Amino acid sequence: MIALALISMVTGAHAQYPEDALRFATPGLGVGARALGMGGAYTGVASDYSALYWNPAGLAQLVHGEFSFGLTFHNNADASTFFGASDKYTVNATNLNAFGVVYPIPARRGNAVMAFGFTRQSSFAGGVSFNGFNPNSSIIQTWARDGEKAPTDLSNNIAYQLYLANVDPSGHFVSPIKSMVSQIGTVLEGGGLNNWSAGGAVDVAKNLSLGATVTYLAGSYRYDRSYREEDSHGIYNTFPFDFSSVALNDYIEDDIAGWNGKFGLMYRVPGHFRLGLTATTPTGFYIHETYGTTASSYFKNGDVYPIEGALILPGVTDYDVITPWVFGAGASLIIGDLVLAGDVEYTDWTQLEFSHASQELLVLNADMKTIFRGTANLRGGAEYEFGGTGFRLRAGFMYKPSPFAGDPTTFDQKIATGGFGILLGESTMIDVAYARGWWETFIYNYDATSRVDEKITTNNFMLTLTHRF
């Protein structure tokens, strides 16, 4: 099963896919350099501002106010293979990771703590490029398959408008450009999701706290594809199909907004052990999407279509995405200056669905019951503090199985992490983390006959400054 399908605007109108819903529902590496350095195993630690993201019940551990600020640098390197030809593409992005404050509230018994601020949930930055000779198919056949009955309205049919297909007297397409073409393309993705959150925690019994976070999510997604087919082997020389090349440029711009809540519990044996449990409600995303395709065709006799400019097919659509519940559990064991932590997070991706959308889109909800599966993300990590020096060393690992049923294990995301923290004075901490991820995936340019295989490597750096007052 595919791990990510490239959007193919085969009729000049954007068609959403289950992968679009999955993109918005999938979180990134999380918040805070300390948490990342420990492999994201923070549900059972959650002892700083980032608890607002990981486990709000952990906020009850803070007895002082705290200010937090963080940055991330993301590097996405894609090594592609397309009909035996290799290519590489790299995308970088720098973003604010966190900005917020924690404020303890005076209480007669136990602790009560509030937190407010910003966190970065995920980055969509990525890209792929490819260049190879496809002996099996052409994108032109997805627009106007040779011999098929042509629709009555051909105003949005790219092949017909660009003279890459005709219609015979019986109303069927004549489209002899079927294969043996070079296909060249570049895809660039950008944007991300940001969280604006408010939450708090309170001790309800000795060493037992409950917490909750309410989050408004807002962000954007941008997709740009430059795609070209060429008759590089001189196959098509007979007029009117003396085809030289066709060039497409597709774009999608999504404005994204949504809400969710997170509930947490933490039980503590001070200085020895912590256990955390979380439940995140479904997020209801509203997506406002603008999209478009520009296209031109070129022929060996010098003809270019359209004669003036390029064919332009824009559009606008709106739809909702409802994500599944997410359940998490984590624990940390404190042995002197060593902290060992582990997390598991379960999501049933078959519950992902579209809502308030066209009937064409809603029918995909049934498909998502079969192409997706439930997954359990595993995270583990450790931190060692060199006694009396204020220096902490960390390492960890994340394993995130592919949500597509039937994917091989090579499609699962593996992420190794490390980092350190330096205490400056008595109240300021600087934490630095690095995470390297690797996995495989593939994309379809329009269908399985034009598949690009990918090996993705990510490098992420995170820096967090924490000041307690």
C-alpha positions in Angstrom: 0.0 0.0 0.0 1.3 3.5 -0.8 2.7 5.6 2.0 2.1 8.9 0.2 0.4 9.5 -3.1 1.3 12.5 -5.2 -1.7 14.6 -6.2 -2.4 14.3 -9.9 -4.6 17.0 -11.4 -5.6 14.9 -14.3 -8.7 17.0 -15.3 -7.6 20.4 -14.0 -9.6 19.9 -10.8 -8.0 18.9 -7.6 -9.2 15.6 -6.2 -8.6 15.0 -2.5 -7.2 11.7 -1.3 -7.0 9.8 2.0 -3.3 11.0 2.2 -4.6 14.6 2.4 -6.5 13.8 5.6 -3.5 11.8 7.0 -1.1 14.7 6.4 -3.0 17.1 8.7 -3.6 14.4 11.3 0.0 13.3 11.7 2.0 15.1 14.4 5.7 15.9 14.0 8.6 15.4 16.5 7.0 17.3 19.3 7.9 20.2 21.5 11.0 21.0 23.6 14.7 20.0 23.1 14.8 18.0 26.3 11.9 15.9 25.2 13.3 15.4 21.7 16.7 14.5 23.1 15.0 11.7 25.1 13.3 10.3 22.0 10.0 12.0 22.7 9.5 9.7 25.7 8.0 12.5 27.7 4.5 11.5 28.7 5.9 10.1 32.0 8.4 13.0 32.5 6.6 16.3 31.4 8.2 18.5 34.0 8.5 21.8 32.1 6.4 24.0 29.7 6.3 21.3 27.0 4.0 19.3 29.3 1.3 21.5 27.8 1.9 19.4 24.7 3.0 16.0 26.0 1.0 15.5 29.2 -0.7 18.5 30.9 -0.9 16.7 34.2 2.8 17.0 34.5 2.5 20.8 34.9 1.6 20.1 38.6 5.2 19.3 39.2 6.3 22.9 38.6 6.5 25.0 41.8 8.0 28.0 40.1 7.0 30.1 37.1 8.6 29.3 33.8 9.2 31.0 30.5 10.1 28.9 27.5 11.4 29.7 24.0 12.5 27.3 21.3 13.6 27.1 17.6 13.8 24.2 15.2 15.8 23.6 12.0 14.4 20.9 9.7 16.3 19.3 6.8 14.5 16.9 4.5 16.7 14.9 2.0 15.0 12.8 -0.6 16.8 10.3 -2.8 14.5 9.1 -5.6 14.7 6.3 -8.1 12.5 6.5 -11.3 12.8 3.7 -13.9 16.4 3.2 -12.8 17.4 6.8 -12.8 18.5 8.4 -9.5 17.9 12.0 -8.3 18.2 13.9 -5.1 16.3 16.9 -3.6 16.8 18.7 -0.3 14.5 21.1 1.5 15.3 23.2 4.7 13.0 25.0 7.0 13.5 27.0 10.3 10.6 27.6 12.6 9.6 28.7 16.1 9.0 25.6 18.2 7.7 27.0 21.4 6.9 30.2 23.2 5.0 30.3 26.4 4.7 30.7 30.1 3.9 28.5 33.1 2.4 30.1 36.2 1.7 28.3 39.5 -1.5 29.3 41.4 -1.4 29.5 45.2 -3.4 26.5 46.6 -4.2 25.4 50.1 -3.2 21.8 49.4 -1.1 20.3 46.6 -0.1 22.3 43.4 -2.2 24.1 40.8 -0.5 25.3 37.7 -1.6 27.1 34.5 0.2 27.4 31.2 -0.4 29.4 28.0 1.5 29.7 24.7 2.5 28.5 21.3 3.9 25.2 20.1 4.7 23.9 16.6 2.9 20.6 15.9 4.3 19.7 12.5 6.2 20.8 9.5 5.1 19.9 5.9 8.5 20.9 4.4 9.7 18.3 1.8 10.3 17.7 -1.8 11.2 15.2 -4.5 12.6 15.4 -8.0 12.8 12.8 -10.8 13.9 12.4 -14.4 13.5 9.1 -16.3 12.3 7.4 -19.4 8.9 5.7 -19.0 8.3 2.9 -21.5 4.9 2.0 -20.1 2.6 5.0 -20.0 1.9 8.7 -20.5 -0.1 11.1 -18.3 -2.0 12.1 -21.5 -3.9 8.8 -21.3 -5.2 9.8 -17.8 -6.8 12.8 -19.4 -8.1 11.2 -22.6 -7.7 7.5 -22.9 -7.5 6.3 -26.5 -10.8 4.8 -27.6 -12.9 5.8 -24.5 -16.1 7.8 -24.8 -15.4 11.5 -24.5 -17.5 13.6 -22.1 -19.9 16.2 -23.5 -18.0 19.1 -21.8 -14.4 19.1 -22.8 -13.6 22.7 -21.6 -11.5 21.4 -18.7 -9.9 18.4 -20.5 -6.2 19.2 -20.7 -5.4 16.8 -23.5 -8.2 18.0 -25.8 -7.6 21.7 -25.1 -3.8 21.2 -25.9 -4.4 19.2 -29.1 -3.0 16.1 -27.5 -6.2 14.2 -28.2 -9.1 14.5 -30.7 -12.6 13.2 -30.7 -13.7 11.0 -33.6 -17.2 11.2 -35.3 -18.5 8.5 -32.9 -17.6 10.6 -29.9 -14.5 8.6 -28.7 -11.1 9.9 -27.9 -8.3 9.5 -30.4 -5.1 9.8 -28.3 -2.2 7.8 -29.7 0.5 9.2 -27.3 0.5 6.2 -24.9 4.1 5.5 -23.7 7.7 5.8 -24.5 8.2 9.3 -23.1 10.7 11.0 -20.7 9.1 12.3 -17.5 10.7 15.0 -15.5 9.3 16.6 -12.4 9.9 18.4 -9.1 7.5 18.6 -6.2 8.0 21.1 -3.4 5.8 21.1 -0.2 5.8 23.6 2.6 3.8 25.0 5.6 3.0 23.4 8.9 0.6 23.4 11.8 0.8 25.6 14.9 -0.9 25.2 18.3 -2.1 28.0 20.5 -2.9 26.3 23.8 -4.1 27.0 27.3 -4.0 24.4 30.0 -3.5 23.5 33.6 -3.0 20.8 36.2 -4.0 20.3 39.8 -3.1 17.7 42.4 -6.2 15.8 43.3 -4.5 13.5 45.8 -1.0 13.1 47.2 1.4 12.7 44.2 -1.6 12.3 41.8 -2.4 15.1 39.3 -4.9 15.7 36.6 -4.5 18.1 33.7 -6.1 19.4 30.5 -5.1 21.4 27.5 -7.4 23.1 25.0 -5.7 23.9 21.6 -6.5 26.0 18.6 -4.6 24.7 15.6 -3.9 26.9 12.6 -1.5 26.6 9.7 -1.1 26.2 6.0 0.0 23.8 3.4 1.5 24.6 0.0 2.1 22.2 -2.8 3.9 23.0 -6.1 4.6 20.6 -8.9 6.5 21.2 -12.1 6.0 18.2 -14.5 7.0 17.7 -18.1 6.8 14.9 -20.6 9.0 14.8 -23.7 9.3 12.7 -26.8 13.0 12.3 -26.2 13.3 9.2 -28.5 11.5 10.7 -31.5 8.6 8.3 -31.5 5.8 10.7 -32.4 6.4 12.4 -35.7 3.2 12.1 -37.6 0.9 15.2 -37.8 -1.3 16.1 -36.0 0.3 14.1 -33.2 3.9 15.2 -33.9 4.2 15.6 -30.1 7.3 17.2 -28.7 6.4 17.9 -25.0 3.8 18.9 -22.6 4.5 21.0 -19.5 2.3 21.3 -16.3 2.5 23.4 -13.2 0.1 22.5 -10.4 -0.3 24.3 -7.1 -2.4 23.8 -4.0 -2.8 26.3 -1.1 -4.6 25.2 2.0 -5.6 27.3 5.0 -6.1 25.0 8.0 -7.9 25.6 11.3 -9.2 23.3 14.0 -9.7 22.6 17.7 -8.9 19.7 20.1 -8.4 18.9 23.7 -6.0 16.7 25.7 -6.5 15.2 29.1 -3.7 13.9 31.2 -3.0 12.0 34.5 0.3 11.6 36.3 1.1 9.6 39.4 4.5 10.3 41.1 6.7 8.6 43.6 9.0 11.6 44.1 12.6 10.9 43.2 11.9 7.4 42.0 9.0 6.9 39.5 6.4 8.6 37.4 3.5 7.2 35.4 1.5 9.3 32.8 -1.6 8.6 30.8 -3.1 10.9 28.1 -6.1 11.0 25.8 -6.4 13.5 22.9 -9.8 14.2 21.4 -10.4 14.1 17.7 -9.4 17.3 16.0 -11.9 18.9 13.7 -10.0 20.6 10.9 -11.6 23.0 8.5 -9.7 23.2 5.2 -10.1 26.1 2.7 -8.3 25.1 -0.5 -7.4 27.0 -3.6 -5.7 25.1 -6.5 -4.9 25.4 -10.1 -3.1 23.9 -13.1 -1.4 25.7 -16.0 -0.4 23.7 -19.0 1.1 24.1 -22.5 1.9 21.7 -25.3 4.6 21.8 -28.0 4.9 20.1 -31.4 7.7 19.4 -33.7 6.2 21.6 -36.5 6.6 24.6 -34.2 2.9 24.7 -32.9 2.4 25.7 -29.3 -0.9 25.5 -27.5 -2.6 27.5 -26.2 -1.5 30.1 -28.9 -1.5 32.9 -26.3 -0.3 32.1 -22.8 -1.0 28.9 -21.1 -4.1 26.9 -20.3 -5.2 27.9 -16.8 -7.6 25.8 -14.7 -8.2 27.3 -11.2 -10.6 26.2 -8.5 -11.7 26.6 -4.8 -13.1 24.0 -2.4 -13.8 23.6 1.3 -13.9 20.4 3.4 -13.4 19.1 7.0 -11.1 16.4 8.3 -11.9 14.6 11.6 -8.9 12.9 13.2 -9.1 9.8 15.5 -8.7 9.8 19.3 -5.1 9.3 20.4 -4.2 7.5 23.6 -0.8 7.6 25.3 1.0 6.1 28.2 4.5 6.7 29.5 6.6 6.0 32.5 10.0 7.2 33.8 12.3 5.6 36.3 14.8 7.7 38.3 17.9 6.0 39.5 20.2 8.5 41.1 21.3 10.9 38.4 19.8 8.7 35.6 16.3 9.0 34.1 15.0 6.2 32.0 11.7 6.8 30.1 9.4 5.0 27.7 6.2 5.9 25.9 3.6 4.2 23.7 0.9 6.1 21.7 -2.0 4.4 19.9 -4.0 5.8 17.0 -6.7 3.9 15.1 -6.2 5.5 11.7 -9.3 3.7 10.3 -11.4 6.3 12.1 -9.9 9.2 10.1 -12.6 10.8 7.9 -13.7 13.6 5.7 -16.8 15.7 6.7 -18.9 18.5 5.3 -17.6 17.8 1.8 -18.8 16.7 -1.6 -20.3 13.2 -2.0 -17.3 12.3 -4.2 -15.0 13.0 -1.2 -17.2 11.5 1.5 -17.2 8.1 -0.3 -13.5 7.9 0.5 -14.3 7.4 4.1 -15.2 3.8 3.3 -11.8 3.4 1.6 -10.0 4.6 4.7 -11.4 1.8 6.7 -9.5 -0.7 4.6 -6.3 1.2 3.5 -5.4 2.4 7.0 -4.7 0.5 10.2 -4.1 1.2 13.9 -0.6 2.0 14.9 1.4 2.1 18.2 4.2 4.6 18.2 7.0 3.6 20.5 9.4 6.1 22.1 12.3 5.5 24.5 15.0 7.6 26.0 17.4 8.3 28.8 19.0 11.4 30.5 22.1 11.4 32.7 22.9 14.4 34.9 26.6 14.8 35.8 26.1 15.5 39.5 26.9 19.0 40.6 27.8 20.3 37.1 24.3 21.2 35.8 25.2 19.3 32.6 22.7 16.7 31.2 23.3 14.2 28.4 20.4 12.5 26.6 19.7 9.9 23.9 16.6 8.3 22.6 14.8 6.5 19.7 11.3 6.8 18.1 9.6 4.1 16.0 6.5 5.2 14.1 4.9 2.5 12.0 3.3 3.4 8.7 -0.5 3.9 9.1 -1.1 2.1 5.7 -2.2 -1.5 6.0 0.3 -3.8 4.2 3.2 -1.5 4.1 6.6 -3.2 4.6 8.7 -2.3 7.7 11.0 -0.2 5.5 8.2 2.3 5.3 8.1 2.7 9.1 9.8 5.9 10.4 12.9 5.3 12.5 14.3 8.3 14.4 17.4 8.4 16.6 17.9 11.3 18.9 20.4 12.8 21.2 21.1 16.1 23.0 22.3 17.9 26.1 21.3 20.5 28.6 23.4 23.2 30.3 22.3 24.9 33.5 23.2 28.6 33.5 23.2 30.0 37.0 20.3 28.7 39.2 17.3 29.4 37.0 18.1 29.3 33.2 18.5 26.1 31.1 19.7 25.8 27.5 18.7 22.5 25.9 19.9 21.3 22.5 18.7 18.2 20.6 19.3 16.5 17.3 17.1 13.9 15.6 17.9 11.8 12.5 15.1 10.0 10.8 15.0 7.5 7.9 12.4 5.6 6.0 11.2 4.7 2.5 8.1 5.6 0.6 6.9 6.2 -3.0 4.7 8.5 -5.0 2.5 8.1 -8.1 2.7 10.8 -10.7 -0.7 9.8 -11.9 -1.0 6.0 -11.4 1.1 2.9 -10.7 2.7 3.0 -14.1 4.6 6.1 -13.2 6.0 5.4 -9.7 8.9 7.2 -8.0 10.5 5.3 -5.2 12.0 7.4 -2.4 14.4 7.1 0.5 13.9 9.9 2.9 16.4 11.2 5.5 15.6 13.9 7.9 17.8 16.0 10.2 16.3 18.1 12.9 17.9 20.4 15.3 16.1 22.0 18.2 17.1 24.6 20.8 15.1 25.5 23.9 15.8 28.3 26.4 14.0 27.9 29.7 14.0 30.4 32.5 12.3 29.8 35.9 11.2 32.6 38.1 
